[in-house]
Amino acid sequence: MSRQVSHTFILGFALFALYFGAGNLIFPPSIGLASGSEWISSLLGFSVTGIVLPLLAVFAILQADGKFENLTNPISPWFYTVFNLLLMVGIGVFVTIPRMAATTHELGTAALLPGTPPVVTIILFFAIAFFFAKDESNVIDRIGKYLTPVMVLLLLFIVGKGIFSPLGTPTDTGITQAFSKAFVNAYQTGDVITGILCAPIFLLAIRHYGYKGKEAKKIALKSIVIAGAGLLIVYGGLLYISAGASGQLPADIESTMLVKELIGRLLGGGGSAVLAVVIALACLTSTIGVVAVIAEFLTKLVNHRITYTPWVAIICIVSASVGTLGVEKIINYTIWIFTLLYPIAIVLVLLGVFHKVILYAGIYRGAILMTFLVSAFETLAGFGIGDAFILKTLGFLPFGTSGFSWLVPAIVGGAVGWALDFYWGGRKQVSEQTVSDETTTDSGR
């Protein structure tokens, strides 16, 4: 195997592992069970949010020359800092990372060693995460070489067993709007945000291997395809397996119990051990990548007054404290964060895909502003504040009752932003602004 092919697979496996964490193992089975015979529609909806958009996030950052700040510059200089803090601290430290530690205990340790206190698993989990994340330059290499291959083989074994020896035939569960419900439920995986956060270290790893320019972009795109293929196989398999059990298991079964039950029925007595290893590897790989990115951002934010390694330790300690709450509590108290921030992240990614050809910053500003307003109103409705009025109002919007209420307002906002820049002389060419930023950065090095 040539050096380039080897690096491409290592990077592709690492990218797959960064995405495949706790939510990626928990939510597909839940969606499949609820979907039953409509599992294909649900898979399509889940794949848009859980595969296409997260991988487009990497491509968007690639279009912005590997820097998230270049993607947000057209909006305002402060937006990068504020939005990143909300993503990294609000979702990363208080949701994604602790949920992965809690999942490792509930689906892994508790199954193999019943009676083990959650705090024991969580401390061990974060000790390992700290060991791998403390060396910033080798995070991707370590994940792709050592942790992912074992996880991928075990996942393929589980999926293969479920496909060739199905638990049953998917039944009609009476679900409506299976596509849009799966699309919205997949917000909880956090993968679009994971893509935005982890893309810079993924692209940095390519440069560390010595690739530049078109060669680096070629390897990045091939790695994205490898990661996407892996995610589609695993998600499709998990959805199909749980859809086959739709006539056998209660619809209100807890997410973690559902996964345990499915693996137990598929693999028998050895299922607990296999599941424990898969869970530990899946959650560790994602945690390591997210911790590294957050630590790097916070180091720069405080101008290196606190360096990278102490930030890794702080993140692990705070996330460990939250992780003791358990998976269901973390999911329940954090849904509003996703409702508020996820549509903004999606719109930002879609704009980033066309970053090189969008000429006016007003398009960014208008689209993000309108998306934020709609998401904020939906979040308020979720808390019961003016919910009747808000839901009725959003119902008048195209796709307003299908989970896409932000879509048309984002398009309208972008169009208005373009018109203001174009007709009133407030134009800013995004491509020129990015070049200017890069020149300033280079000259300051």
C-alpha positions as CSV (number, residue, x, y, z in Angstrom):
1,M,0.0,0.0,0.0
2,S,1.4,3.4,-1.0
3,R,2.1,6.1,1.5
4,Q,-0.7,8.3,0.2
5,V,-3.3,5.5,0.2
6,S,-2.3,4.6,3.8
7,H,-2.6,8.1,4.9
8,T,-6.0,8.5,3.2
9,F,-7.4,5.5,5.0
10,I,-6.0,6.6,8.4
11,L,-7.5,10.0,7.9
12,G,-10.8,8.6,6.7
13,F,-11.0,6.2,9.7
14,A,-10.1,9.0,12.0
15,L,-12.8,11.3,10.6
16,F,-15.4,8.5,10.9
17,A,-14.3,8.0,14.5
18,L,-14.6,11.7,15.3
19,Y,-18.2,11.6,14.2
20,F,-19.2,8.2,15.6
21,G,-19.8,8.8,19.3
22,A,-22.5,8.2,21.8
23,G,-25.4,9.8,19.9
24,N,-24.5,7.9,16.7
25,L,-25.0,4.6,18.4
26,I,-28.1,5.6,20.5
27,F,-30.3,7.6,18.1
28,P,-30.4,5.4,14.9
29,P,-31.9,2.5,16.8
30,S,-34.5,4.7,18.5
31,I,-35.4,6.3,15.1
32,G,-35.5,2.8,13.5
33,L,-37.8,1.4,16.2
34,A,-40.2,4.4,15.8
35,S,-40.1,4.2,12.0
36,G,-40.8,0.5,11.5
37,S,-41.6,-0.1,7.8
38,E,-40.8,3.6,7.1
39,W,-37.2,3.0,8.1
40,I,-35.8,3.9,4.6
41,S,-37.4,7.4,4.7
42,S,-36.0,7.8,8.2
43,L,-32.6,6.7,7.1
44,L,-32.6,9.3,4.3
45,G,-33.6,12.1,6.8
46,F,-31.1,10.9,9.3
47,S,-28.4,10.7,6.7
48,V,-28.9,14.3,5.6
49,T,-28.3,15.6,9.1
50,G,-26.0,12.8,10.3
51,I,-23.8,12.3,7.2
52,V,-24.2,14.8,4.4
53,L,-24.2,18.0,6.4
54,P,-21.4,16.9,8.9
55,L,-19.2,16.0,6.0
56,L,-20.1,19.2,4.1
57,A,-19.0,21.0,7.3
58,V,-15.5,19.7,6.7
59,F,-15.7,20.7,3.0
60,A,-16.9,24.2,4.0
61,I,-13.9,24.6,6.3
62,L,-11.7,23.4,3.5
63,Q,-13.2,26.0,1.2
64,A,-12.4,28.6,3.9
65,D,-8.7,27.5,3.8
66,G,-9.0,25.3,6.9
67,K,-10.1,28.1,9.3
68,F,-13.5,28.4,10.9
69,E,-12.9,32.1,11.5
70,N,-12.6,32.7,7.7
71,L,-16.1,31.2,7.4
72,T,-17.6,33.5,10.0
73,N,-15.6,36.7,9.1
74,P,-18.3,37.9,6.6
75,I,-20.8,38.1,9.5
76,S,-18.8,39.9,12.1
77,P,-15.4,39.5,13.9
78,W,-17.2,38.9,17.2
79,F,-19.5,36.1,15.8
80,Y,-16.6,33.6,15.6
81,T,-15.8,34.0,19.3
82,V,-19.4,34.0,20.6
83,F,-20.7,31.2,18.4
84,N,-17.6,29.1,19.1
85,L,-18.0,29.5,22.8
86,L,-21.7,28.5,22.6
87,L,-20.8,25.5,20.5
88,M,-17.8,24.4,22.4
89,V,-18.8,25.1,25.9
90,G,-22.6,25.0,25.6
91,I,-22.7,21.8,23.6
92,G,-19.2,20.3,23.7
93,V,-18.3,20.6,27.4
94,F,-21.8,20.3,28.8
95,V,-23.5,17.9,26.4
96,T,-21.4,16.0,23.9
97,I,-18.4,15.0,26.0
98,P,-20.3,14.1,29.2
99,R,-22.9,12.2,27.3
100,M,-20.3,10.0,25.8
101,A,-18.8,9.2,29.2
102,A,-22.2,8.5,30.6
103,T,-23.0,6.2,27.7
104,T,-19.8,4.3,28.1
105,H,-20.8,3.5,31.7
106,E,-24.5,2.6,31.0
107,L,-23.9,0.5,27.9
108,G,-20.4,-0.7,28.6
109,T,-19.2,-1.0,32.2
110,A,-22.6,-1.5,33.8
111,A,-23.3,-4.4,31.4
112,L,-19.9,-6.1,32.0
113,L,-19.4,-5.2,35.6
114,P,-22.8,-4.6,37.3
115,G,-22.6,-2.6,40.4
116,T,-19.7,-0.5,39.3
117,P,-20.3,3.1,40.4
118,P,-20.7,5.5,37.4
119,V,-17.9,7.7,38.9
120,V,-15.4,4.9,38.5
121,T,-16.1,4.5,34.8
122,I,-16.1,8.3,34.2
123,I,-12.8,8.9,35.9
124,L,-11.1,6.1,33.9
125,F,-12.8,7.3,30.7
126,F,-11.4,10.9,31.1
127,A,-8.0,9.7,32.2
128,I,-7.7,7.8,28.9
129,A,-9.1,10.8,27.0
130,F,-6.6,13.1,28.6
131,F,-3.7,10.8,27.7
132,F,-4.6,10.8,24.0
133,A,-5.7,14.4,23.8
134,K,-2.7,16.0,25.6
135,D,-0.5,15.7,22.5
136,E,-2.2,18.1,20.1
137,S,-0.1,17.3,17.1
138,N,-0.8,13.5,17.1
139,V,-4.5,13.4,18.0
140,I,-5.8,12.4,14.5
141,D,-2.9,10.0,13.9
142,R,-3.5,8.2,17.2
143,I,-7.2,7.9,16.6
144,G,-6.9,6.7,13.0
145,K,-4.1,4.2,13.6
146,Y,-4.9,2.6,16.9
147,L,-8.5,3.1,18.0
148,T,-10.7,3.2,14.9
149,P,-9.8,0.0,13.1
150,V,-10.9,-2.2,16.0
151,M,-14.2,-0.2,16.4
152,V,-14.9,-0.4,12.6
153,L,-14.5,-4.2,12.5
154,L,-16.8,-4.7,15.5
155,L,-19.4,-2.4,14.1
156,L,-19.3,-4.2,10.8
157,F,-19.7,-7.5,12.6
158,I,-22.8,-6.2,14.5
159,V,-24.4,-4.7,11.3
160,G,-23.6,-7.8,9.2
161,K,-25.2,-10.1,11.8
162,G,-28.3,-7.9,12.0
163,I,-28.7,-7.8,8.2
164,F,-28.1,-11.4,7.5
165,S,-30.0,-12.7,10.6
166,P,-32.7,-10.0,11.1
167,L,-34.6,-9.8,14.3
168,G,-37.9,-9.6,12.5
169,T,-39.8,-7.8,9.8
170,P,-40.3,-4.0,10.1
171,T,-44.0,-3.2,11.0
172,D,-46.2,-0.3,10.4
173,T,-45.8,1.9,13.5
174,G,-48.2,4.6,12.2
175,I,-45.4,7.2,12.0
176,T,-46.0,10.3,9.9
177,Q,-43.4,12.6,8.3
178,A,-40.7,10.0,8.9
179,F,-38.1,11.9,6.9
180,S,-38.4,15.2,8.7
181,K,-38.7,13.7,12.1
182,A,-35.5,11.7,11.6
183,F,-33.8,14.9,10.1
184,V,-34.6,16.9,13.3
185,N,-33.9,14.1,15.8
186,A,-30.5,13.7,14.2
187,Y,-29.7,17.2,15.6
188,Q,-29.0,15.4,18.8
189,T,-26.0,13.6,17.4
190,G,-24.3,17.0,17.3
191,D,-22.4,15.9,14.2
192,V,-22.7,19.1,12.1
193,I,-21.2,20.9,15.1
194,T,-18.6,18.1,15.4
195,G,-17.7,18.7,11.8
196,I,-17.3,22.4,12.2
197,L,-15.2,22.0,15.4
198,C,-13.0,19.0,14.2
199,A,-12.5,20.0,10.6
200,P,-9.5,22.3,11.4
201,I,-7.5,19.5,13.2
202,F,-8.4,17.0,10.5
203,L,-7.1,19.4,7.8
204,L,-4.1,20.2,10.0
205,A,-3.3,16.5,10.2
206,I,-3.2,16.4,6.4
207,R,-0.6,19.2,6.4
208,H,1.4,17.4,9.1
209,Y,1.7,14.5,6.7
210,G,3.4,16.9,4.3
211,Y,0.6,17.4,1.7
212,K,-0.2,20.8,0.4
213,G,-2.4,22.6,-2.2
214,K,-4.4,20.4,-4.6
215,E,-2.8,17.2,-3.3
216,A,-4.0,18.0,0.2
217,K,-7.5,18.8,-1.0
218,K,-7.6,15.5,-3.0
219,I,-6.7,13.5,0.1
220,A,-9.2,15.4,2.2
221,L,-12.0,14.6,-0.3
222,K,-11.1,10.9,-0.5
223,S,-11.0,10.7,3.3
224,I,-14.5,12.4,3.5
225,V,-15.8,9.8,1.1
226,I,-14.4,6.9,3.2
227,A,-15.9,8.4,6.4
228,G,-19.2,8.9,4.7
229,A,-19.4,5.4,3.3
230,G,-18.6,4.0,6.8
231,L,-21.3,6.1,8.5
232,L,-23.9,5.2,5.9
233,I,-23.3,1.4,6.3
234,V,-23.4,1.6,10.1
235,Y,-26.4,4.0,10.3
236,G,-28.3,2.0,7.7
237,G,-27.6,-1.3,9.5
238,L,-28.6,0.0,13.0
239,L,-31.8,1.6,11.6
240,Y,-32.8,-1.6,9.8
241,I,-32.0,-3.9,12.8
242,S,-34.1,-1.8,15.2
243,A,-36.9,-1.4,12.6
244,G,-37.1,-5.2,12.5
245,A,-37.8,-5.2,16.2
246,S,-40.5,-2.6,15.9
247,G,-43.2,-5.2,16.5
248,Q,-41.4,-6.8,19.5
249,L,-40.2,-4.0,21.7
250,P,-42.2,-1.2,23.4
251,A,-42.1,2.2,21.6
252,D,-41.2,4.0,24.9
253,I,-38.1,1.9,25.7
254,E,-35.2,4.1,26.9
255,S,-32.5,4.7,24.3
256,T,-29.7,2.9,26.1
257,M,-31.9,-0.1,27.1
258,L,-32.9,-0.4,23.4
259,V,-29.3,-0.7,22.3
260,K,-28.6,-3.3,25.0
261,E,-31.7,-5.3,24.0
262,L,-30.8,-5.3,20.3
263,I,-27.2,-6.4,20.8
264,G,-28.3,-9.0,23.3
265,R,-30.7,-10.5,20.8
266,L,-28.2,-10.4,18.0
267,L,-25.1,-11.7,19.7
268,G,-26.4,-13.6,22.8
269,G,-24.3,-13.8,25.9
270,G,-21.2,-12.3,24.2
271,G,-23.1,-9.3,23.1
272,S,-22.4,-7.3,26.3
273,A,-18.7,-7.6,25.8
274,V,-18.8,-6.6,22.2
275,L,-21.1,-3.7,22.9
276,A,-18.9,-2.5,25.8
277,V,-15.8,-2.4,23.5
278,V,-17.6,-0.6,20.7
279,I,-19.1,1.9,23.0
280,A,-15.8,2.7,24.8
281,L,-14.0,3.1,21.5
282,A,-16.7,5.1,19.8
283,C,-17.1,7.5,22.7
284,L,-13.4,7.8,23.4
285,T,-12.5,8.7,19.8
286,S,-15.1,11.4,19.5
287,T,-14.3,12.7,23.0
288,I,-10.5,13.0,22.3
289,G,-11.1,14.9,19.1
290,V,-13.6,17.4,20.6
291,V,-11.5,17.9,23.7
292,A,-8.5,18.7,21.6
293,V,-10.4,21.3,19.5
294,I,-12.0,23.0,22.5
295,A,-8.6,23.1,24.3
296,E,-6.9,24.7,21.3
297,F,-9.7,27.3,20.9
298,L,-9.6,28.3,24.6
299,T,-5.8,28.5,24.6
300,K,-6.0,31.1,21.8
301,L,-9.0,32.9,23.4
302,V,-7.0,33.6,26.6
303,N,-3.8,34.4,24.5
304,H,-1.9,31.4,25.9
305,R,-2.2,32.6,29.5
306,I,-3.5,29.1,30.2
307,T,-1.8,26.7,27.8
308,Y,-3.2,23.7,25.9
309,T,-2.6,20.8,28.3
310,P,-4.2,22.5,31.4
311,W,-7.3,23.3,29.3
312,V,-7.5,19.6,28.3
313,A,-7.5,18.8,32.1
314,I,-10.1,21.5,32.9
315,I,-12.4,20.3,30.1
316,C,-12.1,16.7,31.3
317,I,-12.9,17.6,34.9
318,V,-15.9,19.7,34.1
319,S,-17.3,17.2,31.6
320,A,-16.8,14.4,34.1
321,S,-18.9,16.2,36.7
322,V,-21.8,16.6,34.2
323,G,-21.4,13.0,33.0
324,T,-22.5,11.7,36.4
325,L,-26.1,12.9,35.7
326,G,-26.6,10.0,33.2
327,V,-27.5,9.8,29.5
328,E,-31.3,10.5,29.7
329,K,-31.0,13.5,32.0
330,I,-28.3,15.0,29.7
331,I,-30.5,14.5,26.6
332,N,-33.5,16.0,28.3
333,Y,-31.9,19.1,29.7
334,T,-30.0,20.0,26.5
335,I,-32.5,19.7,23.7
336,W,-33.1,23.5,23.8
337,I,-29.4,24.1,23.0
338,F,-29.7,22.1,19.8
339,T,-33.0,23.7,18.8
340,L,-31.3,27.2,19.1
341,L,-27.9,26.5,17.6
342,Y,-28.2,23.7,15.2
343,P,-30.1,25.4,12.4
344,I,-27.6,28.3,12.5
345,A,-24.7,25.7,12.2
346,I,-26.5,24.1,9.2
347,V,-27.0,27.4,7.4
348,L,-23.4,28.4,8.1
349,V,-22.2,25.1,6.6
350,L,-24.4,25.5,3.5
351,L,-23.1,29.0,3.0
352,G,-19.5,27.7,3.5
353,V,-19.8,25.2,0.7
354,F,-20.1,28.1,-1.7
355,H,-17.7,30.4,0.3
356,K,-15.4,31.0,-2.7
357,V,-18.2,32.2,-4.9
358,I,-20.4,34.2,-2.5
359,L,-19.5,37.9,-3.2
360,Y,-21.5,39.7,-0.6
361,A,-21.2,39.5,3.2
362,G,-24.8,40.6,3.5
363,I,-25.9,37.1,2.3
364,Y,-24.2,35.6,5.3
365,R,-25.6,38.2,7.7
366,G,-29.2,38.1,6.5
367,A,-29.4,34.3,6.4
368,I,-27.8,33.8,9.8
369,L,-29.9,36.6,11.4
370,M,-33.2,35.2,10.2
371,T,-32.2,31.7,11.1
372,F,-31.4,32.8,14.6
373,L,-34.7,34.6,15.0
374,V,-36.8,31.6,14.0
375,S,-34.6,29.2,16.1
376,A,-35.0,31.6,19.1
377,F,-38.8,31.6,18.8
378,E,-38.9,27.8,18.5
379,T,-36.7,27.5,21.6
380,L,-39.0,29.8,23.5
381,A,-42.0,27.7,22.4
382,G,-40.1,24.6,23.7
383,F,-40.1,26.2,27.1
384,G,-43.8,27.0,26.9
385,I,-43.3,30.7,26.4
386,G,-45.9,31.9,24.0
387,D,-45.9,28.5,22.4
388,A,-49.5,28.7,21.0
389,F,-48.8,31.9,19.2
390,I,-45.3,31.0,18.0
391,L,-46.3,27.5,16.7
392,K,-49.3,29.0,14.9
393,T,-47.2,31.7,13.4
394,L,-44.4,29.2,12.3
395,G,-47.2,27.0,10.9
396,F,-47.8,29.7,8.2
397,L,-44.2,29.3,7.0
398,P,-43.3,26.8,4.2
399,F,-42.2,23.6,5.9
400,G,-43.0,25.2,9.3
401,T,-44.6,22.1,10.7
402,S,-41.9,19.7,9.3
403,G,-38.9,20.8,11.2
404,F,-37.6,23.2,8.5
405,S,-39.2,26.4,9.6
406,W,-35.9,28.2,9.4
407,L,-35.2,27.3,5.7
408,V,-37.3,29.9,3.8
409,P,-36.5,32.7,6.3
410,A,-32.8,32.0,5.8
411,I,-33.2,32.2,2.1
412,V,-35.2,35.4,2.3
413,G,-32.7,36.9,4.8
414,G,-29.8,36.1,2.5
415,A,-31.6,37.7,-0.5
416,V,-32.4,40.8,1.5
417,G,-28.7,41.0,2.7
418,W,-27.5,40.7,-0.9
419,A,-29.9,43.4,-2.1
420,L,-28.8,45.8,0.7
421,D,-25.1,45.3,-0.2
422,F,-25.7,45.4,-3.9
423,Y,-28.0,48.4,-4.2
424,W,-26.8,50.6,-1.3
425,G,-23.1,50.3,-1.7
426,G,-22.5,48.2,1.4
427,R,-20.9,45.4,-0.6
428,K,-18.1,43.3,0.8
429,Q,-16.6,40.6,-1.3
430,V,-16.2,37.6,1.0
431,S,-13.4,36.1,-1.1
432,E,-11.4,39.3,-0.9
433,Q,-12.0,39.6,2.8
434,T,-10.7,36.1,3.4
435,V,-7.5,36.8,1.3
436,S,-7.0,40.0,3.3
437,D,-7.3,38.1,6.6
438,E,-4.8,35.5,5.4
439,T,-2.3,38.2,4.4
440,T,-2.6,39.9,7.7
441,T,-2.1,36.5,9.5
442,D,0.8,35.6,7.4
443,S,2.5,38.9,7.9
444,G,2.1,38.7,11.6
445,R,3.8,35.3,11.9
